[in-house]
Amino acid sequence: MAEVIDCDVLVVGAGPTGVTLGLLLARGGLTTFVVDKAPDIYPLPRAAHIDHEIMRLLQELGVAAQVAATCRTASRYDFLTARGEILLRFEGIDRVGPGGWPASNMIHQPSLEAILRTAADKQPQFQLRTSWNWKSYRSDAGAVVSTIAVPDGEREVRSKYLVGADGARSPVRTAAEIEMEDLGFDEEWLVIDALVHDAERLPEVNLQICDPDRPTTCVLMGSGRHRWEFMLKPHETADDLLPDDVIARLLKPWNVDGAITLERKAVYRFNAKVAKHWRKGRILLAGDAAHLTPPFAGQGLCSGMRDAANLAWKLIAVSRNADDSILDTYQTEREAHVRPIISLAMMMGRTVCIADPAAARARDEQMLAARAAGSAPDGAVSNPPLGPGIMMLGCSEAGSYFPQVVAADGTRLDDILGSGAWLIGRGAGGTPRRTALKSIDLAEPRLAPFGSQLDTWLAKHNADAVLVRPDRYVFGTGAPESLMRAWLDLAL
Ligand SMILES: Cc1cc2nc3c(=O)[nH]c(=O)nc-3n(C[C@H](O)[C@H](O)[C@H](O)COP(=O)(O)OP(=O)(O)OC[C@H]3O[C@@H](n4cnc5c(N)ncnc54)[C@H](O)[C@@H]3O)c2cc1C
């Protein structure tokens, strides 16, 4: 067998989670090997939406402008009865969200993945190998040795950590004998993507049509494309719905004949599951390998990329001598964040996936009454905070998302401050040596365009300073010296 390859981290799976993680690790100086069994990017319809936080992460990776150029935005996401009444409305989703980018960005997943892979090509510490099929691992003196089937035989890769970002069926998860908890959602849908020739004939907003006769999704995608999804009825199979003439019949009510061309189609089973353990020693799980959500909130890929952001800075810190127990906080922080998001997606799914006419009538009556009574607000969705982990105890803002303020001329804060952890505040400054933490006084001229917004944020939280982690979640607020001490005590 050929020589063993050595690296800091082996990532199995070059989907959006694996490539994002690999990019962040490589930028942090870790030698990172990313392998995928497929020869190319997954071609079938999947994510159509990413949120403002993910755009901010793409900004850190230097590709946000390129991705934004391919995105479209919709102002609303409506759940309608078969008669067109509003059951649920999420409004203002095209406005700038806390991440400093539009709250919702409609995308074409393969285009996003291609942009990420091109960025990865430019990172010398990042090695991508396609058509490499990960098979098994064994532990070996402070490392994990993986066996991988490659086109001309077999290779071994020795890494300090092995991350399974290998999707819903995750062979790494199976090999590590980690079970999934099933949260109880199981529906089959046909998903089709279309190339658009006449956008004026298509809806400008995102829609869930809660029609028991055929629950249907119709949403924008990245420029030039539109998405429909149709729920399968209990007696239907994928083979019943996939033929083009059946799809043409399903699209008839949308009156889009001549306005679109069918590009791709697939039938998926939408599930909700969470892995019971996201870490087992040197093995970690991320993305769909760690959690699965029905797609109604457009958050599966987003959650995987958040995993990457959380895990990357901790693996980098461990490589610089932080205690490796900080990796245990990856699950405690991220699981508490992803579970409410999956619950929201299940609530949305349970609203739309009702095929029984009597149950649909009862749903309509109850939700229309709730809306009329004003108990169903129309705003954009806000994400939950992280669970307990690396944050200052007793600080109420710890674990919440730190917003990216945008200056009047459109400049974004992160572009000025760069990656890594920041301590920003009145009287902050004087970064100690031998730490990657950047300490910045609010009075520094480069913060002038953001000063009043940062000042308002600190005043609202009754603090002189905030310490923001590399993943842009708040470590703590308070006096600059105590924040710095607490951070440095963790050897981060
Ligand atoms: C219809 C639909 C709509 C969706 N809409 C949205 C949306 O709007 N927004 C959103 O955020 N998410 C959405 N999602 C979810 C999103 O597509 C996934 O969450 C996302 O692709 C997961 O990324 P990942 O990198 O974790 O896994 P994947 O993209 O599944 O990547 C895993 C990779 O691992 C590789 N692999 C597997 N086994 C091996 C092995 N043995 N060796 C090497 N490589 C291996 C696979 O080839 C694959 O490339 C949607 C999903 C579906 C199905």
The ligand as an SDF file (V2000), in Angstrom:
LIG
                    3D

 53 58  0  0  0  0  0  0  0  0999 V2000
  -35.1610   19.1790   -0.8360 C   0  0  0  0  0  0  0  0  0  0  0  0
  -34.1690   19.7770    0.0960 C   0  0  0  0  0  0  0  0  0  0  0  0
  -34.2050   21.1320    0.3280 C   0  0  0  0  0  0  0  0  0  0  0  0
  -33.2900   21.7070    1.2120 C   0  0  0  0  0  0  0  0  0  0  0  0
  -33.3520   23.0470    1.4150 N   0  0  0  0  0  0  0  0  0  0  0  0
  -32.4730   23.6260    2.2600 C   0  0  0  0  0  0  0  0  0  0  0  0
  -32.4390   25.0430    2.4040 C   0  0  0  0  0  0  0  0  0  0  0  0
  -33.1900   25.7790    1.7530 O   0  0  0  0  0  0  0  0  0  0  0  0
  -31.5360   25.5740    3.2590 N   0  0  0  0  0  0  0  0  0  0  0  0
  -30.6730   24.8100    3.9770 C   0  0  0  0  0  0  0  0  0  0  0  0
  -29.9010   25.3630    4.7590 O   0  0  0  0  0  0  0  0  0  0  0  0
  -30.6530   23.4520    3.8110 N   0  0  0  0  0  0  0  0  0  0  0  0
  -31.5050   22.8580    2.9720 C   0  0  0  0  0  0  0  0  0  0  0  0
  -31.4580   21.5150    2.7580 N   0  0  0  0  0  0  0  0  0  0  0  0
  -30.4660   20.6990    3.4880 C   0  0  0  0  0  0  0  0  0  0  0  0
  -29.0740   20.7650    2.8780 C   0  0  0  0  0  0  0  0  0  0  0  0
  -29.0800   20.4460    1.5220 O   0  0  0  0  0  0  0  0  0  0  0  0
  -28.1830   19.8050    3.6540 C   0  0  0  0  0  0  0  0  0  0  0  0
  -28.3660   20.0490    5.0360 O   0  0  0  0  0  0  0  0  0  0  0  0
  -26.7220   19.9900    3.3100 C   0  0  0  0  0  0  0  0  0  0  0  0
  -26.4460   19.6240    1.9900 O   0  0  0  0  0  0  0  0  0  0  0  0
  -25.8730   19.1410    4.2660 C   0  0  0  0  0  0  0  0  0  0  0  0
  -24.5370   19.3800    3.9880 O   0  0  0  0  0  0  0  0  0  0  0  0
  -23.4150   18.3920    4.5090 P   0  0  0  0  0  0  0  0  0  0  0  0
  -22.1480   18.9170    3.9520 O   0  0  0  0  0  0  0  0  0  0  0  0
  -23.5540   18.2410    5.9890 O   0  0  0  0  0  0  0  0  0  0  0  0
  -23.7900   16.9930    3.8740 O   0  0  0  0  0  0  0  0  0  0  0  0
  -23.8550   16.5870    2.2940 P   0  0  0  0  0  0  0  0  0  0  0  0
  -24.1040   17.7960    1.4560 O   0  0  0  0  0  0  0  0  0  0  0  0
  -24.8120   15.4770    2.2370 O   0  0  0  0  0  0  0  0  0  0  0  0
  -22.3890   16.1060    2.0130 O   0  0  0  0  0  0  0  0  0  0  0  0
  -21.9110   14.8790    2.5090 C   0  0  0  0  0  0  0  0  0  0  0  0
  -20.8280   14.3970    1.5710 C   0  0  0  0  0  0  0  0  0  0  0  0
  -20.2410   13.2330    2.1420 O   0  0  0  0  0  0  0  0  0  0  0  0
  -19.8720   12.3810    1.0970 C   0  0  0  0  0  0  0  0  0  0  0  0
  -19.6900   11.0200    1.6080 N   0  0  0  0  0  0  0  0  0  0  0  0
  -20.6270   10.1860    2.0990 C   0  0  0  0  0  0  0  0  0  0  0  0
  -20.0640    9.0060    2.4190 N   0  0  0  0  0  0  0  0  0  0  0  0
  -18.7460    9.1070    2.1400 C   0  0  0  0  0  0  0  0  0  0  0  0
  -17.6380    8.2120    2.2460 C   0  0  0  0  0  0  0  0  0  0  0  0
  -17.7780    6.9600    2.6820 N   0  0  0  0  0  0  0  0  0  0  0  0
  -16.4200    8.6580    1.8710 N   0  0  0  0  0  0  0  0  0  0  0  0
  -16.2410    9.9090    1.3910 C   0  0  0  0  0  0  0  0  0  0  0  0
  -17.2720   10.7800    1.2510 N   0  0  0  0  0  0  0  0  0  0  0  0
  -18.4950   10.3940    1.6280 C   0  0  0  0  0  0  0  0  0  0  0  0
  -21.0120   12.5070    0.0930 C   0  0  0  0  0  0  0  0  0  0  0  0
  -20.6100   12.1090   -1.2060 O   0  0  0  0  0  0  0  0  0  0  0  0
  -21.3340   13.9920    0.1970 C   0  0  0  0  0  0  0  0  0  0  0  0
  -20.6840   14.7440   -0.8050 O   0  0  0  0  0  0  0  0  0  0  0  0
  -32.3500   20.9080    1.8750 C   0  0  0  0  0  0  0  0  0  0  0  0
  -32.2940   19.5370    1.6290 C   0  0  0  0  0  0  0  0  0  0  0  0
  -33.2010   18.9720    0.7390 C   0  0  0  0  0  0  0  0  0  0  0  0
  -33.1220   17.5000    0.4740 C   0  0  0  0  0  0  0  0  0  0  0  0
  1  2  1  0
  2  3  1  0
  2 52  2  0
  3  4  2  0
  4  5  1  0
  4 50  1  0
  5  6  2  0
  6  7  1  0
  6 13  1  0
  7  8  2  0
  7  9  1  0
  9 10  1  0
 10 11  2  0
 10 12  1  0
 12 13  2  0
 13 14  1  0
 14 15  1  0
 14 50  1  0
 15 16  1  0
 16 17  1  0
 16 18  1  0
 18 19  1  0
 18 20  1  0
 20 21  1  0
 20 22  1  0
 22 23  1  0
 23 24  1  0
 24 25  2  0
 24 26  1  0
 24 27  1  0
 27 28  1  0
 28 29  2  0
 28 30  1  0
 28 31  1  0
 31 32  1  0
 32 33  1  0
 33 34  1  0
 33 48  1  0
 34 35  1  0
 35 36  1  0
 35 46  1  0
 36 37  1  0
 36 45  1  0
 37 38  2  0
 38 39  1  0
 39 40  1  0
 39 45  2  0
 40 41  1  0
 40 42  2  0
 42 43  1  0
 43 44  2  0
 44 45  1  0
 46 47  1  0
 46 48  1  0
 48 49  1  0
 50 51  2  0
 51 52  1  0
 52 53  1  0
M  END
$$$$
